[in-house]
Amino acid sequence: MEDSDYCEMLMFLTETWNIFVNKITELTEGSAKCFIIESKTGKYFFKVYQKKFDLNTLSNEITICDFLTKKGFWVSTFLLSKNYRYVEEFKGKLCTLQNFIDGITYHKFELPKNLLYNSVGVLANMNIAMEELPIQLPLGFDHDWLSEWSGNLEIENYNKLLTRLNCDDENYNKIAKDFEIKCKLLSSFDPTVFPFSSLTLENTHGDYNVLQLIFSRNGVKAVIDFSSCARIPICWELIRSYSLSSEECRYGIIDIKNFIDYIREYLKIRKINKLDLELMPYFYLVTLLRSSFGYKGYIEKKNNGLLVDPMDIKTLEFAFWRTDMCKWLFDNADYISSEIKKW
């Protein structure tokens, strides 16, 4: 963080929340700009959201956290500003200040197996509680998203995106190779043969994975960041949460036996329609194939002559990983689904 940004944030926190800051530590995981704030009055978590999040979305997050707190879950606590608002604006983006939750944290792909299985149990219990949410959550994958599939259009979009990147760019060859892989998979995979519209939609976290969890030595202590909460296929939340947390997944693969054990831990607490589970690997594959997240942001910055920061590079590396996972799922989705059908 630049010195000028640091000073601006210091002043903003003092003027808005009456926090006199001793130390600011920027966190480097995740897409939002997040900071640990230390002062004489305590320790706080300051979050500056991406532009895609609006006031209504963050109001939902605050309502959800209040609801889950009353249900006995340890989640984020938002602090009112001097203006009696939970959500303020910093440098043109919405932001919140929360109480800091102390505990053990892990990076992506670093969660020990015992904590991994404990975490999916917490997800199951939280999903049960969220059936009674007092608000209507948005659809994460609506009917239009499902019905507007066109493999040819997706291929065209990737090809157009690549033309915007200078071929002398240090990451051009890797990005071009990844786009070639994705286009080949798009040509070979027909999602219209799967009844994705029948997937059961559930109120859920929307971004449940190791980065949103704080642990004690025995298990999950708290769940944070409910800004992506939505009604989505719970099977997607399950496979995605595993793939971003389990150690072997850093290589773009899934240990099928461990993953099935992970699903079974969830099912001990909360049942899921079997068809949802059978469709799960195919639906995850579709969502990854269609997404240019990471690539698009990097290319747009380079095309506009903007400075690429370390967060952009981390997001691009995450995009590389997602393409590797696409390849693995394309080769193994049938096997995962067939193993589930045996239950």
N, C-alpha and C positions, 0 to 999 in steps of 0.2 A: 504494500500500500504506500502510495506517495505521501510525503510529509504534509503536503497541502490537503490531501484527502483526510489524513489523520487529524489535522487541526480542525477541519470543517466538521468532522464527526464528533470530536470532543465538544465543540461549541453547540452542535445540534442536540446532543444528548443532555447537555446541561440546560439548555433553553427549553427543551421539550419535556423532559422527564425529571429535571432537577437532579441529574446524576453527575457527580464530579468525578471524572474518570482518572484512575491511576495508571491503568494499563489496558491496551486493546490488543487482542490476539486474533488474527484472521484465520478462519478455518478453510482448508483447501479442498475438502470433499464436497460433492453435490453441485448443483447448478446455481443456487442462489448465493448471494454474498452474505456470509454469516460470520459473526464476531463474538468472542467472549469478552465481556466488559467487566473489569474489576475496579471497585471503588471502596471507599471507607464504609459505605452502607451495605455492601454485599457484592455478589457476583451475578451477572446478568448475561442474557443471550440476545444479541441484537441481530435481526434478520432483515435484509433488504431483498425484496422479492423480484423475480423476473417480471417483465412487462406484461406477460400473458395473464397474470393474476390481477383480478379487479377487486373492488371493495366488497362486492357481494360474496365472492369466493372466500375472502379472508374473514368476513363476518360469519360465514358458515363454519369455518375452522374454529373460531372462538366459541361458537355455540356447541359444536361437537366436543371440544375439549371440556367445556363446562359440564356437558351431559355425561361424558365418560368419567370425569372426576367424581360425580355423584354416584356413579355405578361402581366405584372402588378402584378404577384404573389410575395409575400415576401417569399423567400427561402434562403437556405444557400449560403454564399459567401466564396469562397475558396481563400486562400492567397498563393501567390508565395513564395517559399523559396529563400534563397540566391543563390541557384543553378538554379533559374528560373524554378522550377518545382512545380506543385500543389500537387503531390503525392511523399512522401518520404518513407523511411523504418526505423522503430524503432524496435530493438531487433527481427529482422527477419520477421516483419509484416509491411504491408503497413499502412501508416498513413497520415492524412491531418490536417491542421490547418485552422479553419474557424472563421469568426467574430462571436462573441457571440450575440444571439438575446435575448434581455430581454423581459420578459413577465410572464404570469401565466401558470404554468404547473400542470398537474394532473397525478396521478398514474393510472394503469390499474383498470378498473371497478369503477372509481370515477368521471366520467364526468357527470355533471348535464344535465338534459334532454334538456334544451334549447340550450346548447352548442353542445350537441350531434347532434341535428337536424341541427344546423348551420354548423357543420363540414361536414355532408354528402352533403350539398349544395356546399361547397368548393370543395369536391371531384368531383362532377358532372361538375363544371366549369373547373376544372383542366383537367379532361378527355377530355372535348371538345377541350381545348387548345392543349393537347398532341396528338390529331389526326394529327397535322401538324409538329410533331417532325422531325428534319432534319436527324435523325439517325434511323437505324433499331434496335429495341430492341430484346433481346433474348426471346425465348419462355419459359415461366415459367413452363408450363405443356405440354411437347411436345407429339407427336404421340406415341413415344415409352413408355412414362410414362403411357399413357392411355391403350395401347395395351398389355403391359406386365403384366397385372394384373393376379395374382394367389393367391387366398385366402389361399390355402394350403402352398404355398411358404412363404407368410407373416407369417403364424402361425409357420412354421418351423424356420423362422428367430427370432421370439420372443422367442421360446423355446431355441434356441441356445444361444441367448443373456443372458438369465437367468442363464444358466449353468456356465457362466463366473463370476457370482457374488457369493461370499461366503455366505452360508446360515446363517452365524452368523452376517452378516451385519445388522446394525440398520434399514435399509430401505428395507431389503430383502422381508419381508412379504407383505409390501404394494406394492412393485413392482411386486411380484409374483401374487398378487391378481389382479392388473391392467392388467397384461399380460393375465391372465385367462379370464378376462372380454373381452379384445380385441379379443382374439382367438375365444370366443363364438360368438361375433358379426361378425367376419370375416366368420365364418362357416354359419351364418344365412343370411348374406347380399350378394346379387349378383349384383354388379354394371354393369355387362355386359348387363343387361336388359334396361339400360338407355342410350340414345344417347349422351353421353358426348362429342363425337368427333364433334358434331354439335354446341357446345357452341361457342358463339361469342368471339373472342379474341380481346382485347383492349390494347392500350398503357396505362399503369397506374402505380401508385406509387409502388405497390407490397407489401407494409407493412404499409398500411394506418391504423392508429389507434391512440388512445389518446397519446401514448408515442412519436409520431412523430409530435405532434401539439403544438404550443405555442399560448396562448390566450391573448386577451385583455379582458376587462370586458364584451364586447358586442359580442364577437365571435372569430373565428380563426384569429390570427394575422399572423402566419407564419407556413409553412410546412417544415419539415427537413427530412434528411436521405432518399435520393433517390437511395441508393446503391442497392436496390432490384427491381428497375424498370424493368418491363418486359411486354411482350404481354401475358396476361392471361385472363381467363374468368372474366369479370367485376362482375358477380354475386358472385364469390368467394371473391373478394375484399370487396363487400358490406356486406355480412354476417359475414365475419371475422372481419371487422372493428367494426361492431356493437358488436360482442361477446367479444371483448377485451376492449370495452370502457364503455358499459352500466352497471349501478350499479348492477342489479340483476344477471348479468352473472357471477359474482364472485362465485356463487354457482353452476355453471355448468348448468344453465337453461337460456332460452330466453323468455322474455315477448312477446308473439306473436303479440299482438295488437300494442305494442310500436314498435316492429321491422317492422311491415307492414307500420306503419306511417313513419318510417325512410326511407323505400324504396320509399314511395310516395313522400317524400321530394326530393329525388334524381330525380324521374321521372318528377317532376315539371320543372326541368331544362334540363334534358337529357333523352331520351327514351332508353329503353332496350327491346330486343326481349322477348316476354312473355314466350316462351319456356325456355329461359335462367333462368328466375325467377322461373319457376316451377321446374327446375332441381337443383336449387341452394342448398337447404338443403341436397340433396343426394350427390352432388359433395363435399360439405364441409365435410360431414361424411366420404367419401372415403379418402380425404386428411388427416384427423385426424387418421383414422384407420390404414393407411399405415405408419404413421410417428412414429419413435422411438426416435425423438428428445427429449433431456433431460434425458431419460433413458440411451441411448447409451453412451453419454459423461460421465455420472456418473459411469456407470459400467466399461467403459474402464479405467478410472482413478483408480478406486479401484482395478481392475484386474492387473494393471501395478504398483501398490504400490505408486501412485502419491498422493499428498496432494489434498484433495477436499476443495475448497474455498467457501465462501458464495455465489458467483455467480453460482457455480455448484449446490448448494442446491436450490437456487431460480429457476434455470432452471428445476431441478427435480420436484419442486412443480408445475411449469407450466405444466410439462408433466402429473402430477396427474390430474390437472384441465382439460387438453385436453381429458383425458380418461373419466372424468365425463361428458364432453360435448358430447363425442361419445355416451354414454349411452342415454343422453337426446335426441339427434338427431335421434337415432335409433327408439326411441319411438314416436317422434313427427314430423319427416320429412314429413310423409304422410299428416298430418293435415296442416302444413305450405303450402305445395304444393297445397292442395285442396282449401285453402283460396285464394291463388293467382289465381287459375283457375276460381274463381267466378268473377274476375274483367272483 
